[in-house]
Amino acid sequence: MKLLLLLFSLLLFTSCIPLRIAPNIKEEKLIVAKKFKRSLPRKHSYVFEDPKDADEFYNFINTKYVLNHENVEYNVPILINGYEYFLSFHEVEIQTKTINLVPIMIDAGLESKGISPLLEEHQFSRTGNWYIVLTVSDSKLNDCLDPEYGDREVVINYLKKERLEYLATTNYFDALFRK
């Protein structure tokens, strides 16, 4: 019994308790944007993990569609099979948060002896993942990624090509010339 209690206390004191875990998206995910992050619109979206630096996708879209830094994030006109659609994107960070029990217990012991805490910055840990969330509308403001939208697969294939082009391109002027 003592061994079991000792093992349990050892696991408790050396563990971390996750409060929030950032999703691991291998390629892409189709999800309602509001379910992915509460601050986003209630539209179906195409989400993928962004391994590049901040504002890289912004620069990619700005350069590829020659927008001159005007209305780059919202309602960018794109042509798919001769029809005009409007692409909007959001760069979103979702952090993995954990509580580290060992520093909390050490600081609690120090505080009970009248010593100021030493490990406050290690009590919680955060690591962030960045994601690109794309939404597409047509000229009638219909959600083009909605499962009931007629040309949904065509739009998804276009977004897959955009994602692959973005991830493969280092000089965004190359994207301008491929257009």
C-alpha positions as CSV (number, residue, x, y, z in Angstrom):
1,M,0.0,0.0,0.0
2,K,2.9,2.4,0.9
3,L,4.5,1.6,-2.5
4,L,1.3,2.4,-4.3
5,L,0.9,5.7,-2.4
6,L,4.6,6.6,-3.1
7,L,4.2,5.8,-6.8
8,F,1.0,7.9,-7.0
9,S,2.6,10.9,-5.2
10,L,5.7,10.6,-7.5
11,L,3.4,10.7,-10.6
12,L,1.4,13.6,-9.2
13,F,4.4,15.7,-8.4
14,T,6.3,15.1,-11.6
15,S,3.4,15.5,-14.0
16,C,1.9,18.3,-16.0
17,I,-1.8,18.8,-16.3
18,P,-2.9,20.1,-19.8
19,L,-5.5,22.8,-19.7
20,R,-5.8,23.2,-23.4
21,I,-4.2,21.3,-26.3
22,A,-3.6,22.8,-29.7
23,P,-4.9,20.6,-32.5
24,N,-2.4,18.7,-34.6
25,I,-3.5,19.1,-38.2
26,K,-1.4,17.0,-40.6
27,E,-2.6,18.5,-43.9
28,E,-5.9,20.3,-43.8
29,K,-9.2,20.2,-42.0
30,L,-12.7,21.3,-42.9
31,I,-14.5,22.7,-39.9
32,V,-16.9,25.5,-38.9
33,A,-14.5,28.3,-38.1
34,K,-16.3,29.3,-34.9
35,K,-15.8,25.8,-33.5
36,F,-12.0,26.1,-34.2
37,K,-11.7,29.5,-32.5
38,R,-14.6,31.4,-30.9
39,S,-13.6,34.8,-32.4
40,L,-14.0,33.5,-36.0
41,P,-17.2,33.8,-38.1
42,R,-19.7,31.0,-38.1
43,K,-18.8,29.8,-41.6
44,H,-17.3,26.5,-42.9
45,S,-13.6,26.9,-43.3
46,Y,-10.5,25.2,-44.6
47,V,-7.8,25.1,-41.9
48,F,-4.1,24.2,-42.1
49,E,-1.1,24.5,-39.8
50,D,1.2,27.4,-40.7
51,P,4.9,26.5,-40.3
52,K,6.1,29.9,-41.6
53,D,6.6,33.2,-39.8
54,A,3.9,35.7,-39.0
55,D,2.3,37.6,-41.9
56,E,3.8,35.2,-44.5
57,F,0.4,34.2,-45.8
58,Y,-0.6,37.8,-45.9
59,N,2.4,38.6,-48.1
60,F,1.7,35.5,-50.3
61,I,-1.9,36.6,-51.0
62,N,-0.9,40.3,-51.4
63,T,1.8,39.4,-53.9
64,K,-0.1,36.7,-55.8
65,Y,-3.2,38.7,-56.4
66,V,-1.5,42.1,-56.7
67,L,-3.6,43.7,-54.0
68,N,-1.1,46.5,-53.0
69,H,-1.9,46.0,-49.3
70,E,-5.6,46.8,-49.7
71,N,-8.3,44.4,-48.5
72,V,-5.8,41.6,-48.4
73,E,-7.5,39.6,-45.6
74,Y,-11.1,39.8,-46.6
75,N,-13.0,39.2,-49.8
76,V,-10.0,38.7,-52.1
77,P,-11.6,38.0,-55.6
78,I,-10.4,34.7,-57.0
79,L,-11.4,32.9,-60.2
80,I,-12.2,29.2,-60.1
81,N,-13.3,27.6,-63.4
82,G,-14.4,31.0,-64.7
83,Y,-16.6,31.9,-61.7
84,E,-15.7,34.6,-59.2
85,Y,-15.4,33.7,-55.5
86,F,-14.2,35.7,-52.5
87,L,-11.4,34.4,-50.3
88,S,-11.0,35.5,-46.7
89,F,-8.4,34.3,-44.3
90,H,-7.4,34.6,-40.6
91,E,-4.0,33.8,-39.0
92,V,-4.9,32.2,-35.7
93,E,-2.7,31.1,-32.8
94,I,-3.9,28.3,-30.5
95,Q,-1.7,27.6,-27.5
96,T,-1.2,24.4,-25.6
97,K,-1.4,25.4,-21.9
98,T,-0.2,23.1,-19.0
99,I,0.1,23.4,-15.3
100,N,3.4,22.1,-13.9
101,L,2.8,20.7,-10.4
102,V,6.4,20.5,-9.2
103,P,7.1,24.2,-9.3
104,I,3.8,24.9,-7.7
105,M,4.5,22.5,-4.8
106,I,8.1,23.9,-4.3
107,D,6.9,27.5,-4.3
108,A,4.1,26.6,-1.8
109,G,6.7,25.0,0.5
110,L,8.9,28.1,0.2
111,E,6.0,30.5,0.9
112,S,5.0,28.6,4.0
113,K,8.5,29.2,5.3
114,G,8.4,32.9,4.5
115,I,10.6,32.7,1.4
116,S,9.4,34.4,-1.8
117,P,8.6,32.0,-4.7
118,L,11.4,31.1,-7.0
119,L,9.7,29.2,-9.8
120,E,6.6,31.3,-10.6
121,E,7.5,31.5,-14.3
122,H,7.7,27.7,-14.6
123,Q,4.3,27.0,-13.0
124,F,2.5,27.3,-16.3
125,S,3.9,26.6,-19.8
126,R,2.6,27.7,-23.1
127,T,3.5,26.7,-26.6
128,G,1.7,28.1,-29.6
129,N,0.8,26.7,-33.0
130,W,-0.3,29.0,-35.8
131,Y,-3.0,28.1,-38.3
132,I,-4.4,29.6,-41.4
133,V,-8.2,29.6,-41.6
134,L,-9.7,30.2,-45.1
135,T,-13.3,30.9,-45.9
136,V,-14.8,31.3,-49.4
137,S,-18.0,33.0,-50.5
138,D,-19.6,33.4,-53.9
139,S,-21.1,36.6,-55.3
140,K,-24.4,35.9,-53.4
141,L,-22.4,35.6,-50.1
142,N,-23.1,31.8,-50.0
143,D,-20.7,29.7,-47.9
144,C,-18.8,27.8,-50.6
145,L,-17.4,25.3,-48.1
146,D,-20.8,24.3,-46.8
147,P,-21.4,20.5,-47.4
148,E,-24.6,21.4,-49.3
149,Y,-22.9,23.9,-51.7
150,G,-22.9,22.6,-55.3
151,D,-19.3,23.3,-56.3
152,R,-17.8,22.6,-52.9
153,E,-15.3,20.0,-54.1
154,V,-14.0,22.4,-56.8
155,V,-13.4,25.1,-54.2
156,I,-11.7,22.6,-51.8
157,N,-9.4,21.4,-54.6
158,Y,-8.5,25.0,-55.4
159,L,-7.7,25.7,-51.7
160,K,-5.5,22.6,-51.5
161,K,-3.5,23.9,-54.5
162,E,-3.2,27.3,-52.8
163,R,-2.0,25.7,-49.6
164,L,0.6,23.6,-51.4
165,E,1.8,26.5,-53.4
166,Y,2.1,28.7,-50.3
167,L,4.1,26.0,-48.4
168,A,6.4,25.4,-51.4
169,T,7.0,29.1,-52.3
170,T,9.8,31.1,-50.6
171,N,9.8,34.0,-53.0
172,Y,6.2,35.2,-53.4
173,F,6.9,36.8,-56.7
174,D,7.1,33.3,-58.1
175,A,3.4,32.9,-57.2
176,L,2.7,36.1,-59.2
177,F,4.4,34.6,-62.3
178,R,2.6,31.2,-61.9
179,K,-0.8,33.0,-62.0
